Amino acid sequence: MRVVVVDPKHPVLPVSFLEAVLGRGEPVSIDPDFPFDIEKWGIKTSTSASWFITAKPQSTLLIDAPLNPLHEAVGVMRAAVGRGEWERTQTHESLIPYLEEESQEFIEAIHGGDDEHMKSELGDVLLQVLFHAEIAARQGRFDIFDVAASFVAKMQSRSPYLFDGSTGIVDTDEQQRLWAQGKAQEKLSSEKGRR
């Protein structure tokens, strides 16, 4: 039996698993404590199956599921902060000069117009974002996935046309109006939350 362990906070199913259960219709046995209703995803379940899906980390993962580069970057940063003496001593405040430097270098790369240089410098900016998120995660405050969720929530508020199923071009005036409206609503909600 092959076992798939799913992170309950950020559920991702390996492509090889999906090809087997959706593409070939192989049934899946589910851990009774599994927090998701996978049948709604079109996955057939059975008590006698060649696949077992769980959210318990102590289970064995037998699928070689290559990480996408962003997940790999998160793992590399987690390892760097976990193992590097210098990284372990850093704080949000101590990293400010590096964030400023990398942001400025990216701006210079934009002015230079070289795509490879821009990509490299943007990678350095991403390093800073990942570093700050990992510091916060180790303090139990938030992680990079919370940062991504914050971005999506902000876009839902400020650019609702991206989420309403509509198509077509949204003109600049409407974009600016919606952005300002969403930003004002966020500020109002934030102020109410502080009271």
Stockholm file with secondary structure:
# STOCKHOLM 1.0

chainA/1-195         MRVVVVDPKHPVLPVSFLEAVLGRGEPVSIDPDFPFDIEKWGIKTSTSASWFITAKPQSTLLIDAPLNPLHEAVGVMRAAVGRGEWERTQTHESLIPYLEEESQEFIEAIHGGDDEHMKSELGDVLLQVLFHAEIAARQGRFDIFDVAASFVAKMQSRSPYLFDGSTGIVDTDEQQRLWAQGKAQEKLSSEKGRR
#=GR chainA/1-195 SS CEEEECCSSSCCCCHHHHIIIIISCCCEEECTTCCSCGGGGTCCBCSSCSEEEECCTTSCCCCCCCCCHHHHHHHHHHHHHHHCHHHHHCCTTTTHHHHHHHHHHHHHHHHHTCHHHHHHHHHHHHHHHHHHHHHHHHTTSCCHHHHHHHHHHHHHHHCGGGTSSCCSCCCHHHHHHHHHHHHHHHHHHHHHHHC
#=GC SS_cons         CEEEECCSSSCCCCHHHHIIIIISCCCEEECTTCCSCGGGGTCCBCSSCSEEEECCTTSCCCCCCCCCHHHHHHHHHHHHHHHCHHHHHCCTTTTHHHHHHHHHHHHHHHHHTCHHHHHHHHHHHHHHHHHHHHHHHHTTSCCHHHHHHHHHHHHHHHCGGGTSSCCSCCCHHHHHHHHHHHHHHHHHHHHHHHC
//
